[in-house]
Amino acid sequence: MFLQTDAVLGEDAIAELKALADIINKSIATIETSMKDSSLAYPSPAASFSPQSEAGRNIPEVQTAGSNIVAAASQLISIVRPPPLTLIAYALQFHVPTALRIAIITHTAEILRDAGPQLARVLRLLATNHVFVEVAPDVFASNRLSSMFDTGKSVEEIIAHPEKKYEGTIAFGALLEHFTDDVFPTSAVLPNVIVDPKVGRLNDPTKTAFNQAFKTDLPFFEWFDLPEQTHRMARFGIAMDGGARLAAPDTIIQGGGVGSQCMSLAKHYPQLSFAVQDRAPVIQEGVEFWTKSLPNYIESGKVLLEAQDFFTPQPVRKVSVFLLRMVLHDWSDEYCIKMLRLLRAAADESTKLLIVDNIVSYACNETSTNNIRGAERPLPPTPLLPNLGHTSVIAYYTDLTMMTLLNGHERTLLEVQGLMKESGWKLVEVYYGDPFAVGQSKAIGVPV
Ligand SMILES: C[S@@+](CC[C@H](N)C(=O)[O-])C[C@H]1O[C@@H](n2cnc3c(N)ncnc32)[C@H](O)[C@@H]1O
């Protein structure tokens, strides 16, 4: 249902601009005070990125202030920019991923020398989006954002061993390459798929925009297994590895990739043991991954690496936690329910179900979910959108990514609750994480 905006919002644009400016000013004051109190420096956009240099930004009140500034600034832009320009800017935004991909595959962050006129035009678009700086006409320098995909390796080293480009690095470029090479072409055909009466609105993972864009009948993950897609599969594994930082004791990690989440936990909590389950080709890579980094875990059986399909029954054994990170969002409800019912069948009364995914909010006020621990959150200051607008936009980009690749989707809390209800689990607790967190919300279920 659509309502006229005048019926919903006030009409006083100047009052709204002032309220937004006030949020920005107060938030900057909070950041300034917090930096003084903590003796940390707020990271400069000119300085190269390192996880340690983000310490100031990671203080909780600074995160909240930052998320309010992002939400307020984008809302402010939407008020002051002429509407045709805002819509044209949105419609042509796809050139940004193209330019990013060109910068990555030409190793520009590593080269950073006088790049010649074609590349200069690409870099100028990026510099206009604050990735690289044009320090003089046609001369570009790195900055904090571009340093995120600089591997620190020499160009000679990368060209000699392209398959090792991201080895031993934070590998953020691999994630950007996945988005700009695997996902971007699928978004271009999504409009055709949505209006096609033969395929639109289907839940089938083989009738997607991805299937049309890459002219294949295989589901996305099985397509990765083709010999000609080996580099994409390896790149996806590296990209996922970068984000995997959590698990729990005696955990079965379904769709766990090569097991990076539990390796990170194993290093901090040596008393824990794990079973990592995924498709056979991924588990094969997992064996190499563990043999290289923590071989004694395989030898002692503290980690089991198991080829296990989501849609076949679990082996019978005692399980404390089933952890599914970035798994349910790949599938439509029908498939998720099948998967969760199989886990329920293998659970006892003390087993927990831990789902780690984006939990998306509506862009308006939501139905109360205060019967779920952790579900109630304070609303952002007026006139920001209840979902913090642009601060949360990546979750909605990810939602459409899931739609194009697999007919999957990111879910609201009520939708997660619905999946659990249909499959013999009860949603009892949720952790949303900080306002900038992507894919880190945790929903905990118990058997019913
Ligand atoms: C988005 S990735 C998430 C990987 C990992 N959990 C993480 O967070 O980094 C989804 C995983 O599901 C696996 N997968 C897809 N279809 C599967 C199936 N039918 N059975 C088991 N695993 C599957 C993929 O191979 C992939 O590793």
The ligand as an SDF file (V2000), in Angstrom:
LIG
                    3D

 27 29  0  0  0  0  0  0  0  0999 V2000
   27.4790  -17.6380    1.2730 C   0  0  0  0  0  0  0  0  0  0  0  0
   28.4700  -19.0370    1.5440 S   0  0  0  0  0  0  0  0  0  0  0  0
   28.7590  -18.9260    3.2860 C   0  0  0  0  0  0  0  0  0  0  0  0
   30.0190  -19.6200    3.7090 C   0  0  0  0  0  0  0  0  0  0  0  0
   30.3720  -19.4890    5.1860 C   0  0  0  0  0  0  0  0  0  0  0  0
   29.3070  -19.9380    6.0500 N   0  0  0  0  0  0  0  0  0  0  0  0
   30.7570  -18.0740    5.5430 C   0  0  0  0  0  0  0  0  0  0  0  0
   30.0000  -17.4090    6.2460 O   0  0  0  0  0  0  0  0  0  0  0  0
   31.8240  -17.6230    5.1150 O   0  0  0  0  0  0  0  0  0  0  0  0
   27.3110  -20.3590    1.3920 C   0  0  0  0  0  0  0  0  0  0  0  0
   27.9330  -21.7380    1.4840 C   0  0  0  0  0  0  0  0  0  0  0  0
   26.8910  -22.7090    1.2890 O   0  0  0  0  0  0  0  0  0  0  0  0
   27.4450  -23.8120    0.5780 C   0  0  0  0  0  0  0  0  0  0  0  0
   26.3710  -24.5840   -0.0660 N   0  0  0  0  0  0  0  0  0  0  0  0
   25.5900  -24.2090   -1.1070 C   0  0  0  0  0  0  0  0  0  0  0  0
   24.7090  -25.1710   -1.4260 N   0  0  0  0  0  0  0  0  0  0  0  0
   24.9230  -26.1860   -0.5440 C   0  0  0  0  0  0  0  0  0  0  0  0
   24.2970  -27.4430   -0.3380 C   0  0  0  0  0  0  0  0  0  0  0  0
   23.2690  -27.8610   -1.1020 N   0  0  0  0  0  0  0  0  0  0  0  0
   24.7500  -28.2330    0.6710 N   0  0  0  0  0  0  0  0  0  0  0  0
   25.7760  -27.8250    1.4740 C   0  0  0  0  0  0  0  0  0  0  0  0
   26.4030  -26.6200    1.3280 N   0  0  0  0  0  0  0  0  0  0  0  0
   25.9790  -25.8180    0.3270 C   0  0  0  0  0  0  0  0  0  0  0  0
   28.3640  -23.1400   -0.4260 C   0  0  0  0  0  0  0  0  0  0  0  0
   29.3150  -24.0450   -0.9600 O   0  0  0  0  0  0  0  0  0  0  0  0
   28.9770  -22.0100    0.4060 C   0  0  0  0  0  0  0  0  0  0  0  0
   30.1750  -22.3990    1.0070 O   0  0  0  0  0  0  0  0  0  0  0  0
  1  2  1  0
  2  3  1  0
  2 10  1  0
  3  4  1  0
  4  5  1  0
  5  6  1  0
  5  7  1  0
  7  8  2  0
  7  9  1  0
 10 11  1  0
 11 12  1  0
 11 26  1  0
 12 13  1  0
 13 14  1  0
 13 24  1  0
 14 15  1  0
 14 23  1  0
 15 16  2  0
 16 17  1  0
 17 18  1  0
 17 23  2  0
 18 19  1  0
 18 20  2  0
 20 21  1  0
 21 22  2  0
 22 23  1  0
 24 25  1  0
 24 26  1  0
 26 27  1  0
M  CHG  2   2   1   9  -1
M  END
$$$$
